C-alpha cells in the first residue's frame, strides 16, 4: 500500500509544478498582449499567434 502513497505524492508534485508553470505563462502572456497587435505579428510566429487566438488572447 505504501508504494501507492508514494506514487500519489509524486503525481501531486508533478501536477502542482505544471499548474505553477501554467500560471507563470498566463502572467507572461497577459503582459505580451499589452503590445499592439501589429507589433505582435512582427515578433511572434504564426503558430504562436494561432495558439493565442485559441485561448482568446489575440484578435
mmCIF file of the N, C-alpha and C atoms, coordinates in Angstrom:
data_MODEL
# 
_entry.id   MODEL 
# 
loop_
_atom_site.group_PDB 
_atom_site.id 
_atom_site.type_symbol 
_atom_site.label_atom_id 
_atom_site.label_alt_id 
_atom_site.label_comp_id 
_atom_site.label_asym_id 
_atom_site.label_entity_id 
_atom_site.label_seq_id 
_atom_site.pdbx_PDB_ins_code 
_atom_site.Cartn_x 
_atom_site.Cartn_y 
_atom_site.Cartn_z 
_atom_site.occupancy 
_atom_site.B_iso_or_equiv 
_atom_site.pdbx_formal_charge 
_atom_site.auth_seq_id 
_atom_site.auth_comp_id 
_atom_site.auth_asym_id 
_atom_site.auth_atom_id 
_atom_site.pdbx_PDB_model_num 
ATOM 1   N N  . UNK A 1 1  ? 0.814  -1.189 0.000   1.00 0.00 ? 1  UNK A N  1 
ATOM 2   C CA . UNK A 1 1  ? 0.000  0.000  0.000   1.00 0.00 ? 1  UNK A CA 1 
ATOM 3   C C  . UNK A 1 1  ? 0.861  1.257  0.000   1.00 0.00 ? 1  UNK A C  1 
ATOM 4   N N  . UNK A 1 2  ? 2.006  1.224  0.605   1.00 0.00 ? 2  UNK A N  1 
ATOM 5   C CA . UNK A 1 2  ? 2.891  2.390  0.704   1.00 0.00 ? 2  UNK A CA 1 
ATOM 6   C C  . UNK A 1 2  ? 3.337  2.866  -0.673  1.00 0.00 ? 2  UNK A C  1 
ATOM 7   N N  . UNK A 1 3  ? 3.528  1.948  -1.622  1.00 0.00 ? 3  UNK A N  1 
ATOM 8   C CA . UNK A 1 3  ? 4.000  2.377  -2.936  1.00 0.00 ? 3  UNK A CA 1 
ATOM 9   C C  . UNK A 1 3  ? 2.931  3.209  -3.645  1.00 0.00 ? 3  UNK A C  1 
ATOM 10  N N  . UNK A 1 4  ? 1.646  2.970  -3.385  1.00 0.00 ? 4  UNK A N  1 
ATOM 11  C CA . UNK A 1 4  ? 0.569  3.788  -3.955  1.00 0.00 ? 4  UNK A CA 1 
ATOM 12  C C  . UNK A 1 4  ? 0.621  5.198  -3.379  1.00 0.00 ? 4  UNK A C  1 
ATOM 13  N N  . UNK A 1 5  ? 0.916  5.307  -2.099  1.00 0.00 ? 5  UNK A N  1 
ATOM 14  C CA . UNK A 1 5  ? 1.031  6.616  -1.463  1.00 0.00 ? 5  UNK A CA 1 
ATOM 15  C C  . UNK A 1 5  ? 2.188  7.413  -2.052  1.00 0.00 ? 5  UNK A C  1 
ATOM 16  N N  . UNK A 1 6  ? 3.304  6.749  -2.247  1.00 0.00 ? 6  UNK A N  1 
ATOM 17  C CA . UNK A 1 6  ? 4.477  7.399  -2.820  1.00 0.00 ? 6  UNK A CA 1 
ATOM 18  C C  . UNK A 1 6  ? 4.177  7.858  -4.249  1.00 0.00 ? 6  UNK A C  1 
ATOM 19  N N  . UNK A 1 7  ? 3.521  7.008  -5.029  1.00 0.00 ? 7  UNK A N  1 
ATOM 20  C CA . UNK A 1 7  ? 3.168  7.370  -6.397  1.00 0.00 ? 7  UNK A CA 1 
ATOM 21  C C  . UNK A 1 7  ? 2.198  8.546  -6.418  1.00 0.00 ? 7  UNK A C  1 
ATOM 22  N N  . UNK A 1 8  ? 1.250  8.559  -5.493  1.00 0.00 ? 8  UNK A N  1 
ATOM 23  C CA . UNK A 1 8  ? 0.276  9.653  -5.420  1.00 0.00 ? 8  UNK A CA 1 
ATOM 24  C C  . UNK A 1 8  ? 0.958  10.960 -5.049  1.00 0.00 ? 8  UNK A C  1 
ATOM 25  N N  . UNK A 1 9  ? 1.880  10.913 -4.124  1.00 0.00 ? 9  UNK A N  1 
ATOM 26  C CA . UNK A 1 9  ? 2.621  12.109 -3.716  1.00 0.00 ? 9  UNK A CA 1 
ATOM 27  C C  . UNK A 1 9  ? 3.450  12.637 -4.887  1.00 0.00 ? 9  UNK A C  1 
ATOM 28  N N  . UNK A 1 10 ? 4.106  11.730 -5.594  1.00 0.00 ? 10 UNK A N  1 
ATOM 29  C CA . UNK A 1 10 ? 4.920  12.122 -6.744  1.00 0.00 ? 10 UNK A CA 1 
ATOM 30  C C  . UNK A 1 10 ? 4.044  12.764 -7.822  1.00 0.00 ? 10 UNK A C  1 
ATOM 31  N N  . UNK A 1 11 ? 2.897  12.164 -8.108  1.00 0.00 ? 11 UNK A N  1 
ATOM 32  C CA . UNK A 1 11 ? 1.986  12.703 -9.127  1.00 0.00 ? 11 UNK A CA 1 
ATOM 33  C C  . UNK A 1 11 ? 1.454  14.065 -8.713  1.00 0.00 ? 11 UNK A C  1 
ATOM 34  N N  . UNK A 1 12 ? 1.133  14.230 -7.420  1.00 0.00 ? 12 UNK A N  1 
ATOM 35  C CA . UNK A 1 12 ? 0.655  15.519 -6.910  1.00 0.00 ? 12 UNK A CA 1 
ATOM 36  C C  . UNK A 1 12 ? 1.709  16.589 -7.112  1.00 0.00 ? 12 UNK A C  1 
ATOM 37  N N  . UNK A 1 13 ? 2.971  16.263 -6.895  1.00 0.00 ? 13 UNK A N  1 
ATOM 38  C CA . UNK A 1 13 ? 4.062  17.211 -7.097  1.00 0.00 ? 13 UNK A CA 1 
ATOM 39  C C  . UNK A 1 13 ? 4.160  17.596 -8.572  1.00 0.00 ? 13 UNK A C  1 
ATOM 40  N N  . UNK A 1 14 ? 3.996  16.628 -9.472  1.00 0.00 ? 14 UNK A N  1 
ATOM 41  C CA . UNK A 1 14 ? 4.039  16.905 -10.910 1.00 0.00 ? 14 UNK A CA 1 
ATOM 42  C C  . UNK A 1 14 ? 2.888  17.822 -11.321 1.00 0.00 ? 14 UNK A C  1 
ATOM 43  N N  . UNK A 1 15 ? 1.708  17.558 -10.793 1.00 0.00 ? 15 UNK A N  1 
ATOM 44  C CA . UNK A 1 15 ? 0.536  18.384 -11.110 1.00 0.00 ? 15 UNK A CA 1 
ATOM 45  C C  . UNK A 1 15 ? 0.731  19.803 -10.583 1.00 0.00 ? 15 UNK A C  1 
ATOM 46  N N  . UNK A 1 16 ? 1.246  19.938 -9.376  1.00 0.00 ? 16 UNK A N  1 
ATOM 47  C CA . UNK A 1 16 ? 1.491  21.265 -8.806  1.00 0.00 ? 16 UNK A CA 1 
ATOM 48  C C  . UNK A 1 16 ? 2.515  22.042 -9.629  1.00 0.00 ? 16 UNK A C  1 
ATOM 49  N N  . UNK A 1 17 ? 3.560  21.364 -10.087 1.00 0.00 ? 17 UNK A N  1 
ATOM 50  C CA . UNK A 1 17 ? 4.583  22.023 -10.903 1.00 0.00 ? 17 UNK A CA 1 
ATOM 51  C C  . UNK A 1 17 ? 3.989  22.484 -12.235 1.00 0.00 ? 17 UNK A C  1 
ATOM 52  N N  . UNK A 1 18 ? 3.164  21.646 -12.858 1.00 0.00 ? 18 UNK A N  1 
ATOM 53  C CA . UNK A 1 18 ? 2.537  22.014 -14.129 1.00 0.00 ? 18 UNK A CA 1 
ATOM 54  C C  . UNK A 1 18 ? 1.574  23.181 -13.932 1.00 0.00 ? 18 UNK A C  1 
ATOM 55  N N  . UNK A 1 19 ? 0.864  23.189 -12.827 1.00 0.00 ? 19 UNK A N  1 
ATOM 56  C CA . UNK A 1 19 ? -0.065 24.282 -12.532 1.00 0.00 ? 19 UNK A CA 1 
ATOM 57  C C  . UNK A 1 19 ? 0.688  25.591 -12.324 1.00 0.00 ? 19 UNK A C  1 
ATOM 58  N N  . UNK A 1 20 ? 1.798  25.528 -11.621 1.00 0.00 ? 20 UNK A N  1 
ATOM 59  C CA . UNK A 1 20 ? 2.614  26.721 -11.391 1.00 0.00 ? 20 UNK A CA 1 
ATOM 60  C C  . UNK A 1 20 ? 3.166  27.250 -12.712 1.00 0.00 ? 20 UNK A C  1 
ATOM 61  N N  . UNK A 1 21 ? 3.605  26.344 -13.582 1.00 0.00 ? 21 UNK A N  1 
ATOM 62  C CA . UNK A 1 21 ? 4.116  26.741 -14.890 1.00 0.00 ? 21 UNK A CA 1 
ATOM 63  C C  . UNK A 1 21 ? 3.021  27.412 -15.719 1.00 0.00 ? 21 UNK A C  1 
ATOM 64  N N  . UNK A 1 22 ? 1.815  26.862 -15.687 1.00 0.00 ? 22 UNK A N  1 
ATOM 65  C CA . UNK A 1 22 ? 0.695  27.446 -16.431 1.00 0.00 ? 22 UNK A CA 1 
ATOM 66  C C  . UNK A 1 22 ? 0.365  28.840 -15.904 1.00 0.00 ? 22 UNK A C  1 
ATOM 67  N N  . UNK A 1 23 ? 0.396  29.019 -14.599 1.00 0.00 ? 23 UNK A N  1 
ATOM 68  C CA . UNK A 1 23 ? 0.138  30.337 -14.023 1.00 0.00 ? 23 UNK A CA 1 
ATOM 69  C C  . UNK A 1 23 ? 1.203  31.342 -14.432 1.00 0.00 ? 23 UNK A C  1 
ATOM 70  N N  . UNK A 1 24 ? 2.458  30.912 -14.429 1.00 0.00 ? 24 UNK A N  1 
ATOM 71  C CA . UNK A 1 24 ? 3.549  31.795 -14.853 1.00 0.00 ? 24 UNK A CA 1 
ATOM 72  C C  . UNK A 1 24 ? 3.387  32.198 -16.310 1.00 0.00 ? 24 UNK A C  1 
ATOM 73  N N  . UNK A 1 25 ? 3.015  31.254 -17.158 1.00 0.00 ? 25 UNK A N  1 
ATOM 74  C CA . UNK A 1 25 ? 2.833  31.566 -18.569 1.00 0.00 ? 25 UNK A CA 1 
ATOM 75  C C  . UNK A 1 25 ? 1.645  32.495 -18.794 1.00 0.00 ? 25 UNK A C  1 
ATOM 76  N N  . UNK A 1 26 ? 0.604  32.371 -17.982 1.00 0.00 ? 26 UNK A N  1 
ATOM 77  C CA . UNK A 1 26 ? -0.529 33.303 -18.059 1.00 0.00 ? 26 UNK A CA 1 
ATOM 78  C C  . UNK A 1 26 ? -0.074 34.730 -17.779 1.00 0.00 ? 26 UNK A C  1 
ATOM 79  N N  . UNK A 1 27 ? 0.791  34.896 -16.814 1.00 0.00 ? 27 UNK A N  1 
ATOM 80  C CA . UNK A 1 27 ? 1.312  36.217 -16.480 1.00 0.00 ? 27 UNK A CA 1 
ATOM 81  C C  . UNK A 1 27 ? 2.107  36.777 -17.656 1.00 0.00 ? 27 UNK A C  1 
ATOM 82  N N  . UNK A 1 28 ? 2.967  35.956 -18.243 1.00 0.00 ? 28 UNK A N  1 
ATOM 83  C CA . UNK A 1 28 ? 3.775  36.389 -19.377 1.00 0.00 ? 28 UNK A CA 1 
ATOM 84  C C  . UNK A 1 28 ? 2.891  36.770 -20.557 1.00 0.00 ? 28 UNK A C  1 
ATOM 85  N N  . UNK A 1 29 ? 1.916  35.941 -20.866 1.00 0.00 ? 29 UNK A N  1 
ATOM 86  C CA . UNK A 1 29 ? 1.029  36.210 -21.998 1.00 0.00 ? 29 UNK A CA 1 
ATOM 87  C C  . UNK A 1 29 ? 0.231  37.487 -21.768 1.00 0.00 ? 29 UNK A C  1 
ATOM 88  N N  . UNK A 1 30 ? -0.256 37.693 -20.564 1.00 0.00 ? 30 UNK A N  1 
ATOM 89  C CA . UNK A 1 30 ? -1.038 38.903 -20.314 1.00 0.00 ? 30 UNK A CA 1 
ATOM 90  C C  . UNK A 1 30 ? -0.198 40.159 -20.514 1.00 0.00 ? 30 UNK A C  1 
ATOM 91  N N  . UNK A 1 31 ? 1.081  40.107 -20.184 1.00 0.00 ? 31 UNK A N  1 
ATOM 92  C CA . UNK A 1 31 ? 1.961  41.255 -20.405 1.00 0.00 ? 31 UNK A CA 1 
ATOM 93  C C  . UNK A 1 31 ? 2.285  41.426 -21.890 1.00 0.00 ? 31 UNK A C  1 
ATOM 94  N N  . UNK A 1 32 ? 2.505  40.333 -22.585 1.00 0.00 ? 32 UNK A N  1 
ATOM 95  C CA . UNK A 1 32 ? 2.783  40.399 -24.023 1.00 0.00 ? 32 UNK A CA 1 
ATOM 96  C C  . UNK A 1 32 ? 1.596  40.989 -24.770 1.00 0.00 ? 32 UNK A C  1 
ATOM 97  N N  . UNK A 1 33 ? 0.394  40.656 -24.330 1.00 0.00 ? 33 UNK A N  1 
ATOM 98  C CA . UNK A 1 33 ? -0.804 41.110 -25.026 1.00 0.00 ? 33 UNK A CA 1 
ATOM 99  C C  . UNK A 1 33 ? -1.041 42.608 -24.874 1.00 0.00 ? 33 UNK A C  1 
ATOM 100 N N  . UNK A 1 34 ? -0.269 43.274 -24.052 1.00 0.00 ? 34 UNK A N  1 
ATOM 101 C CA . UNK A 1 34 ? -0.372 44.725 -23.936 1.00 0.00 ? 34 UNK A CA 1 
ATOM 102 C C  . UNK A 1 34 ? 0.278  45.425 -25.121 1.00 0.00 ? 34 UNK A C  1 
ATOM 103 N N  . UNK A 1 35 ? 1.079  44.679 -25.896 1.00 0.00 ? 35 UNK A N  1 
ATOM 104 C CA . UNK A 1 35 ? 1.705  45.245 -27.089 1.00 0.00 ? 35 UNK A CA 1 
ATOM 105 C C  . UNK A 1 35 ? 0.660  45.392 -28.190 1.00 0.00 ? 35 UNK A C  1 
ATOM 106 N N  . UNK A 1 36 ? 0.851  46.348 -29.101 1.00 0.00 ? 36 UNK A N  1 
ATOM 107 C CA . UNK A 1 36 ? -0.078 46.486 -30.225 1.00 0.00 ? 36 UNK A CA 1 
ATOM 108 C C  . UNK A 1 36 ? -0.070 45.229 -31.093 1.00 0.00 ? 36 UNK A C  1 
ATOM 109 N N  . UNK A 1 37 ? -1.236 44.911 -31.667 1.00 0.00 ? 37 UNK A N  1 
ATOM 110 C CA . UNK A 1 37 ? -1.381 43.683 -32.462 1.00 0.00 ? 37 UNK A CA 1 
ATOM 111 C C  . UNK A 1 37 ? -0.376 43.631 -33.612 1.00 0.00 ? 37 UNK A C  1 
ATOM 112 N N  . UNK A 1 38 ? -0.164 44.742 -34.304 1.00 0.00 ? 38 UNK A N  1 
ATOM 113 C CA . UNK A 1 38 ? 0.791  44.761 -35.419 1.00 0.00 ? 38 UNK A CA 1 
ATOM 114 C C  . UNK A 1 38 ? 2.197  44.406 -34.986 1.00 0.00 ? 38 UNK A C  1 
ATOM 115 N N  . UNK A 1 39 ? 2.564  44.855 -33.804 1.00 0.00 ? 39 UNK A N  1 
ATOM 116 C CA . UNK A 1 39 ? 3.892  44.543 -33.279 1.00 0.00 ? 39 UNK A CA 1 
ATOM 117 C C  . UNK A 1 39 ? 3.987  43.064 -32.915 1.00 0.00 ? 39 UNK A C  1 
ATOM 118 N N  . UNK A 1 40 ? 2.895  42.513 -32.394 1.00 0.00 ? 40 UNK A N  1 
ATOM 119 C CA . UNK A 1 40 ? 2.888  41.085 -32.071 1.00 0.00 ? 40 UNK A CA 1 
ATOM 120 C C  . UNK A 1 40 ? 3.111  40.244 -33.324 1.00 0.00 ? 40 UNK A C  1 
ATOM 121 N N  . UNK A 1 41 ? 2.456  40.622 -34.417 1.00 0.00 ? 41 UNK A N  1 
ATOM 122 C CA . UNK A 1 41 ? 2.589  39.861 -35.657 1.00 0.00 ? 41 UNK A CA 1 
ATOM 123 C C  . UNK A 1 41 ? 4.018  39.889 -36.174 1.00 0.00 ? 41 UNK A C  1 
ATOM 124 N N  . UNK A 1 42 ? 4.743  40.969 -35.902 1.00 0.00 ? 42 UNK A N  1 
ATOM 125 C CA . UNK A 1 42 ? 6.135  41.076 -36.349 1.00 0.00 ? 42 UNK A CA 1 
ATOM 126 C C  . UNK A 1 42 ? 7.067  40.207 -35.506 1.00 0.00 ? 42 UNK A C  1 
ATOM 127 N N  . UNK A 1 43 ? 6.738  40.064 -34.227 1.00 0.00 ? 43 UNK A N  1 
ATOM 128 C CA . UNK A 1 43 ? 7.632  39.384 -33.288 1.00 0.00 ? 43 UNK A CA 1 
ATOM 129 C C  . UNK A 1 43 ? 7.329  37.892 -33.150 1.00 0.00 ? 43 UNK A C  1 
ATOM 130 N N  . UNK A 1 44 ? 6.040  37.536 -33.140 1.00 0.00 ? 44 UNK A N  1 
ATOM 131 C CA . UNK A 1 44 ? 5.648  36.150 -32.885 1.00 0.00 ? 44 UNK A CA 1 
ATOM 132 C C  . UNK A 1 44 ? 5.415  35.390 -34.190 1.00 0.00 ? 44 UNK A C  1 
ATOM 133 N N  . UNK A 1 45 ? 5.661  34.100 -34.156 1.00 0.00 ? 45 UNK A N  1 
ATOM 134 C CA . UNK A 1 45 ? 5.440  33.265 -35.331 1.00 0.00 ? 45 UNK A CA 1 
ATOM 135 C C  . UNK A 1 45 ? 3.940  33.026 -35.525 1.00 0.00 ? 45 UNK A C  1 
ATOM 136 N N  . UNK A 1 46 ? 3.545  32.640 -36.747 1.00 0.00 ? 46 UNK A N  1 
ATOM 137 C CA . UNK A 1 46 ? 2.124  32.346 -36.982 1.00 0.00 ? 46 UNK A CA 1 
ATOM 138 C C  . UNK A 1 46 ? 1.583  31.241 -36.068 1.00 0.00 ? 46 UNK A C  1 
ATOM 139 N N  . UNK A 1 47 ? 2.423  30.271 -35.734 1.00 0.00 ? 47 UNK A N  1 
ATOM 140 C CA . UNK A 1 47 ? 1.989  29.192 -34.849 1.00 0.00 ? 47 UNK A CA 1 
ATOM 141 C C  . UNK A 1 47 ? 1.654  29.720 -33.461 1.00 0.00 ? 47 UNK A C  1 
ATOM 142 N N  . UNK A 1 48 ? 2.475  30.635 -32.962 1.00 0.00 ? 48 UNK A N  1 
ATOM 143 C CA . UNK A 1 48 ? 2.234  31.220 -31.648 1.00 0.00 ? 48 UNK A CA 1 
ATOM 144 C C  . UNK A 1 48 ? 0.965  32.070 -31.687 1.00 0.00 ? 48 UNK A C  1 
ATOM 145 N N  . UNK A 1 49 ? 0.768  32.807 -32.775 1.00 0.00 ? 49 UNK A N  1 
ATOM 146 C CA . UNK A 1 49 ? -0.436 33.626 -32.904 1.00 0.00 ? 49 UNK A CA 1 
ATOM 147 C C  . UNK A 1 49 ? -1.687 32.748 -32.901 1.00 0.00 ? 49 UNK A C  1 
ATOM 148 N N  . UNK A 1 50 ? -1.622 31.584 -33.544 1.00 0.00 ? 50 UNK A N  1 
ATOM 149 C CA . UNK A 1 50 ? -2.767 30.670 -33.550 1.00 0.00 ? 50 UNK A CA 1 
ATOM 150 C C  . UNK A 1 50 ? -3.082 30.154 -32.151 1.00 0.00 ? 50 UNK A C  1 
ATOM 151 N N  . UNK A 1 51 ? -2.048 29.857 -31.389 1.00 0.00 ? 51 UNK A N  1 
ATOM 152 C CA . UNK A 1 51 ? -2.263 29.393 -30.008 1.00 0.00 ? 51 UNK A CA 1 
ATOM 153 C C  . UNK A 1 51 ? -2.904 30.506 -29.181 1.00 0.00 ? 51 UNK A C  1 
ATOM 154 N N  . UNK A 1 52 ? -2.428 31.727 -29.355 1.00 0.00 ? 52 UNK A N  1 
ATOM 155 C CA . UNK A 1 52 ? -3.012 32.846 -28.621 1.00 0.00 ? 52 UNK A CA 1 
ATOM 156 C C  . UNK A 1 52 ? -4.483 33.034 -29.000 1.00 0.00 ? 52 UNK A C  1 
ATOM 157 N N  . UNK A 1 53 ? -4.785 32.902 -30.281 1.00 0.00 ? 53 UNK A N  1 
ATOM 158 C CA . UNK A 1 53 ? -6.184 33.011 -30.730 1.00 0.00 ? 53 UNK A CA 1 
ATOM 159 C C  . UNK A 1 53 ? -7.042 31.914 -30.131 1.00 0.00 ? 53 UNK A C  1 
ATOM 160 N N  . UNK A 1 54 ? -6.487 30.719 -30.032 1.00 0.00 ? 54 UNK A N  1 
ATOM 161 C CA . UNK A 1 54 ? -7.205 29.570 -29.490 1.00 0.00 ? 54 UNK A CA 1 
ATOM 162 C C  . UNK A 1 54 ? -7.702 29.844 -28.070 1.00 0.00 ? 54 UNK A C  1 
ATOM 163 N N  . UNK A 1 55 ? -6.900 30.554 -27.294 1.00 0.00 ? 55 UNK A N  1 
ATOM 164 C CA . UNK A 1 55 ? -7.253 30.841 -25.910 1.00 0.00 ? 55 UNK A CA 1 
ATOM 165 C C  . UNK A 1 55 ? -7.811 32.243 -25.713 1.00 0.00 ? 55 UNK A C  1 
ATOM 166 N N  . UNK A 1 56 ? -8.113 32.922 -26.821 1.00 0.00 ? 56 UNK A N  1 
ATOM 167 C CA . UNK A 1 56 ? -8.762 34.220 -26.743 1.00 0.00 ? 56 UNK A CA 1 
ATOM 168 C C  . UNK A 1 56 ? -7.860 35.384 -26.369 1.00 0.00 ? 56 UNK A C  1 
ATOM 169 N N  . UNK A 1 57 ? -6.563 35.229 -26.558 1.00 0.00 ? 57 UNK A N  1 
ATOM 170 C CA . UNK A 1 57 ? -5.641 36.310 -26.229 1.00 0.00 ? 57 UNK A CA 1 
ATOM 171 C C  . UNK A 1 57 ? -5.365 37.245 -27.392 1.00 0.00 ? 57 UNK A C  1 
ATOM 172 N N  . UNK A 1 58 ? -5.612 36.796 -28.615 1.00 0.00 ? 58 UNK A N  1 
ATOM 173 C CA . UNK A 1 58 ? -5.309 37.613 -29.789 1.00 0.00 ? 58 UNK A CA 1 
ATOM 174 C C  . UNK A 1 58 ? -6.559 37.848 -30.602 1.00 0.00 ? 58 UNK A C  1 
ATOM 175 N N  . UNK A 1 59 ? -6.499 38.847 -31.479 1.00 0.00 ? 59 UNK A N  1 
ATOM 176 C CA . UNK A 1 59 ? -7.640 39.178 -32.328 1.00 0.00 ? 59 UNK A CA 1 
ATOM 177 C C  . UNK A 1 59 ? -7.770 38.201 -33.471 1.00 0.00 ? 59 UNK A C  1 
# 
